[in-house]
Amino acid sequence: MQIDDEYFDSKEFQEILTSYEDSMKSGSTPFMDVDDLVDIADYYSYKGNANKSRETIELALDLYPGAASPLIFKAGEELRNGNVDEAEKLIDRITEKDSPEYKYLEAEILISQSRIDEAEELLHKYFMTAAPDDYDDIVLDIANIYIDYGINDKAYQWMMRAKDHHNADYKELMARALFGMGKFSDSADIFNELIDENPYSKNYWNALASAQFMDEKFDEAITSSEYAIAIDPKDPEGLIAKANGLYRLGKYEEALKYYERYCNVVPDDEFGWLNLGTCLTYLNSYDKAIAALQKAESIAPANSQYLAQIYQELAFAYSAKKMPDKAISILNKTEYLDCNHSDIAVLKGHILLENGRWKEAENIYKQAITESSGSPETVLHIAVSLYDNKYIDTACDLLKKLFAAEGDNFNQGYAYLTLCYWDLKMLNEFLYYLKIAVERNPQEAKTVLSDIFPKDIEPKDYYNYITNKLKINQ
């Protein structure tokens, strides 16, 4: 979750951007302030247009050789792309080494190298040299750096040094830090405060929707996203947030409309096409799903974090079309990707089993267990695959062997064994494992067993609910 800069939506910035783009289209050099050029590069980066961002920052460096702000911006981009050596070369060209931006970039290089203690020492020394009136601004700057690198606990620690906890910038950063720490309800509370102060900020509404979505309050997330869309009908974050909420509620036809709107607004984002394809698969529109997923693959950069998921969804679609060999060949593309290869092997087995090729599936399941060194998570995934393919007795046996081997060290899977016994109509065993499932892993119990129980009943009440129901029916 990230909040964009309201400045990008301001009339002032839009006029600067229009002037720049008009100059570039006409082939003339847009002579403007160096900081305006850096803002434009930042805007393009935020919008996901890396090429235009680089073009703008190179122009800034050509027009203002040695200027600190474009060097710092470019060094930061190199860091985020993992090019630490290039970032260090750029920082060496900066002459204003006492500026806050220089100090922050030094710290950012250390953070990117996981040298957190050294970064903390550098930042603390700089903080102690600052004027007391600047303390809060510095605290927010430092917290923002840590949040960008996902080190939210450090961001939180720094923010506790601030004196003013009531201004909007502080609240926004605190909400982001809490979100990153998994405290979604607390994050949502702060965004609600910010919305009370500024109800026309689509960024706050989208951030609130993200926090509610992560807290599994999907109806509330949808409502929040609708406010963002009302403010800006083409807002990508609002569209994808509403689509995702509808998808999680199983409202696939409605979700599809918003995924389509998102892809029209952001046609070069593979994430949108991936979700569109996945939604179409759930709607059994496999040919359309494959077309959308192939589009996602074609526009995804080689280092896209979504490639493995794109291939998995393509494999599901081809398997549903009874084309298991094609599905397996798609999954083979993940061989050189940074993903869980044991899970991919389980998926291959699942597809073979789905298409009646039991012996081949069994061999791949064994291969997955060997490659994962007997990982209990891998064994659990195989058991779930067996259950999904209606091999319920076999899934039962595998889960019981898993629990016997792992003992109290493994709290996953009990809800699946409970579900197996429900399907097998073995009431005593169902009740026995239901009690264990809700005690050991209530979240898994809620996810796996939700179709058996009313939506408004919490997992801790499942056992009493079902036993009371059985008494009534006797």
N, C-alpha and C positions, 0 to 999 in steps of 0.2 A: 504494500500500500504506500502510495506516495501522493503528496499534495502538490499540485503544480503552482507556479507563481501567478498570483492574481494579476500581476503586472502584464503578463502576456495577453490577457484579455482586455487590457485598458486601451482607451482610445489613443493615448500617447504612444504606446508601443506599436499598435497597429498602423499608425501613420508612419512611424519610422520603418517598419517592416515593408509597407507598401512602397515607400520611397526607394528602399534598397532593392526590392524585387523588380521595380520598374527600371532602375538603372541597369541591373544585370540583364534584363530582357533586351534592352536597347544596345547592349554591348559597351556601355560607358562605365567608367570607374565610379562607384558610389563613395565619394569622399564624405565621410562622416566620423563622428567621434569614435575613438577606439573602444570605449566601453559599450557604445551602442552596437558595434559590430560583434562584440563578445556576447551581448544579450541576444542578438539574432542567432548566433551559433548555438547558444544555450537553448533557445526556443526550438531550433531544428532538431537538436539532440533529444529534447523532451518529446517531440513529436515522432521520434523514431527515424528521422531522415539523416542518417549518419553522413551520407555523401555531401549534402548541402551544408551540414554543420562543419565538416572539414574544409570545404571550399571557402566558407565565410571566415573561418579562423586563419586560414592561410592568407587570405586577402588582408586581414587585419595585421598579420605579421609582415606582409610586404609593404603596407602603408606606414606601419609604425614599428620598424625593426627595433628589437630590444625592449619593447613595451612589456611591462610585467603581466598585465591581465590576460592577453592572448597566450603568452607562454604558460602561465599557470593553468589556463583552461585546457590547452592542448596537453600539458603534462598530466592533468587529471584524467583526461580521456584515455591517454596511453595507459595510465595505471588501471583504469577500469577494464581495459582490454588485455590486461596482464603483461604489458610491455614495460616492466620496471626499469630496465636499462635505458630505454628511450626517454622515459620520464625523468630519470636522473640527468641525462644529457641536457634536457630542456631546462631543468631547474638550475643547472650550472650557468646558463646564459642570463639568468635574472640578476640584475645588479642591485635591486632594492631588497636586500636580504633582511632588513629589519621590519618589513611590512608584515602585517598580520597574515596576509594571503601566503607569503613565503613560508612563515612558520607553520601554517596549517598544512601546506603541501609537503613540507619535510615530515610532519607527523603522519600524513596520509601514506607516504612511501613506507614508513616503518610499519604502519598498520597493515598495509597490503602484504608485507612480508611476515606478518604474524608476530612482530616485535612490539607487542602491546606495552610491555613495561617501559621500554625505551621511549615509545611515543608518549606515554603518560608522564614520564620525567621531563621530556621536552615541553609538553603542553603546560605542565604545572609551573615550570620555570618562567615561561612566557606569561602565564596568568598572574604570577606574583609581581611581574614588572609593570603591569597595566595600572592605569588610574582607576580608583574605586568606581567612578561613574561609568566606566566601560565594562565592569565585571559581568553584568547580566548579558550584554551583547556577546562577549567572548564565550560565556558559558553556552549560549545557544549555538554559536558557530561550531564549537567543539562537539556538542551533542549531535548536531546535524551530521558531522563527519562520521561519528560512530554509527549513527542510524543508517547512513548510506552503505556502511560495510556490515550491517546486520549485527553489530555489537551493541545491542540495546541496553544491556545491563550497565555498561560503562556510560552510555548516553544518560541513563536515568540518574546515575551517581553524580555526573556533572551537573545535571539540571537541579539537583537538590541544593547546589551552591547558590542558585539565583535568589535574589531578594524579592523580586516582583513575580508572583505566581498568577497574576490576574490578567496580564496582557495577552492578546490573541496569539502572538508568535510563540509565547511560552506554552500556552494551552495546546496549540497545534502540535508542537514538537513532543510534548508530554504524551499526548494521545497517540502519536506515532510510535514513541518508545514503548508504551504499554501494549500497543498492538503487536509490536515485534517480540515482546516478552510473553505473548499468548494471553494477556489479560484483556480479552476482547470486550467484555462487558464494561470495564472501567474506561477503556478507550471510547466506547460508544457514548458513555455518559458525558465525557468531555466534548465530543463532537456535537452532542445535543446542546451543550452550553454555547458552543461557538455558533451553532445555527440560530439559537435564540438571539444572539447579538447580530448575526448577519444571515438572515433567512434566504437571501438570494445568491448564496455562494454554492454553485454546483459542485465545487471541489469538496466542501464540507459534507454535502449530501452524499457524494460518492464515497467519501471516507467512512461516513456512518454506515452506508450500505455494506462496505467491505467488512467492517467490524461485526455487524449483525450477521452477515453471511458466515463468517468464521465461527461465530457463536451459535451457528445452526438455527438462527431465527430468520428463516428464509422469507416468510411473509413480510416481516418488517423490512428486510433488505430490499425486497421488491418495491415496497412503498417508498422507501428513501430514494431508490434509483429513479422512480417515477417523478419525484420532485426535480432531480437533476435534468431529466429529459424534458420536463415542462419548461425549465429555464433555457435549455438548449436542446432542441429536438435532434440535433446531429452530434450530440456529445458522445464520444466513443465509450468512455468509462461508464456512463449511465446506461447505454445500450447493452454493453456486455454484462454489466451487473444485473440488469433485469433478466437478461437471457439466462444467466447462470442460476439465478434464483428460481426461475420457472423450471429450468432443467432439473434442479435438485428436488423440486416438488413433483417431478414426473409429468409436468405439463409440457410435453415435447412439442406439440403443434404450435402452442403459443411461443415457446422458447425459440422455435425455428424462425419465426418472423423477426425476432430481435437479433438473432445471429445473422440473418440475411441483411438486416439494416446495418449492423456493425460492419459486415464485409463490404457493403457499398460505400461506407464512410472511410474505412481503412482497408482498401483492397490488397495492400502489400503486407498484411500481418498474417503470418501462418497460423497464429493462435486462433484467430477468428474462423478460418477455414477448417481447422482441426475440430473445433467445437461444432461447427455447422455439420461436418461429416459425421461426427459422433451422434448428433441429434437425429440425423437422417437414418442412421443405422437402427436406432431405437424405434423409428417409425417404419422399419422394414423397407425403406427406399434405398436398396443397396447400390443400385447403379448410380443414383445421384450422390450417395455417400462416397462412393469410390471416386467420382469426378471431383468432389469437394476436397477429399483427402489428397488426391493427386495434385490439385492446385496448391494445397498447403505444402506438399513436398517440393514442388517446383519453385516456390518463392522463398522457402526456408534457407537461411544461410547455412554453411557447412557446420558451424558451431552452434546451431539452434538447440536450445534445451528441450524443444518439443519434438525433435526428429524421431526419437525412439517411440514416443506415444503415437505419432502419426503412423509409423509402420505397424504398431500393434492394432490400431483401429482399422487400418487397411486390411490386415490379416483377418480380423473379425468379420469384416464385410465380405471378403472373398470366401471365407469358410461358410458363411451363411448362404452363399450362392453355390455351395457344394463344390468349391474349387480349392481343396486343401493343399494341393501341391503349389498352387500359386500363392496361397497364404504363407506357406513355409518359406518359399523363395523370398517373399517380402521381409519376413522376420530375419532371414539371413543377412539382410542389409544392416542389422544392428551389431554385427560382429565386431566392428571397429569403433562403435560408439561407447561413450562413458555411461553405461547403464547397468542394471542388475541382470547379468546374463543367465543366472539361475532362474529368475522369473521368466525370462524369454523362453528358456527351455521348457518350463512348465506350461507356458502358453502354447508352444508347439505340440506338446503332449495333449493338451486340452483340445486343440483343433483336430488332431488325428483321432482322438476318442469321439469327438462330436461327429466325425464322419465314419465311424464304425471300424476304425483301424486300431483295435485294442492292443495287439502285440507291439506294434511300432510305438504306440503311446506309452506302454509299460516300459519299453527300453529307454525312451527319452526321460520319463520320470526318474528312472534309476540314475541316469546320467546327471540329471539336475541335482539329485541328492548327493551324488559323489562330488560334483563340482562345487557344491556349497558346503562341503565337509559336514554333511548331515545337519545343516541348519534347520532348527525347528520351524522357522518361518517358511522355509521351502517345503517341508513336509506338510505344514498346514495348508499352503497354497495348493498342493497336489490333492489333499483331501477335499478341499472346496471344489476343485475342478471335477473330482470324481462325483461329488454330490450334484453339481450342476448338470452333469451328464447322466444322472439317474442311477449311478452305481452306489446306491445309498448304503448297502451292507458293507461294501468294500471301504467306503469313506468312514463308516463307523469303526471298523476294525483298525484302520490306519490311525484314527484319532486316539483311540484307546491305547495303542502302542506308543504313540507320541507322548501322552500324558504319563504313562508308566515310566518312560525313559527320562522325562524331564522333571517329574515330581512337582515340587512347589516353585521351581525356578521359572515356570512358563505359565502365564495367565491368559494366553490367547487360545481360542478354538473351542472353548467349552460351550459357547452359544451355538456353534455349528453342530456339535454332537447332540445338543438338546434338540435342535431342529431335525436332525436325522431321526431321532426317536419319536418325534412328533409325526413325521411322515410315515414311520413304520408302525404307528399306533401302539407303541409300547409305553403305556402310561406311567408305570412305576419308574422306568428308566428315565423317561422324560422329566418327571418331577424331581428325581434325584439330581440330574445334571442341571436342571433349571435353577435350583437353589445355589449350586456352585457357580453357575455362569453369572448370576446377578451379583453375587458376593465378590467374585474375583475380577470381573471386567464388565461393569454395568453399561459402559458405552458400547462395547461390542454387542452386549445382549440387546440393547435398544435398536442397534442397526440391523442385526440379523433376525431378531424375533418380532420386529414391529408389525408384521402382517398377522401375527397371531393375537396380539393384544390391542385394545383401543389406544388411539394416539395420545390421549390425555393421561394415561397411566404411566408412572415412572417405573423403571426396572426393579427398584426395591420392593415394589408392590405386586410384581408379576406373580410370585408364588401364591400369595394370599388370594389374589384375584382368581387364579385358575382353580385353586382348591375350593374356594367358596362357590364358584360356578359349578363345579362338579357335584357339590352337596345339593345345590338347588335342582340339578338335573336328575338326581337319584330318585 
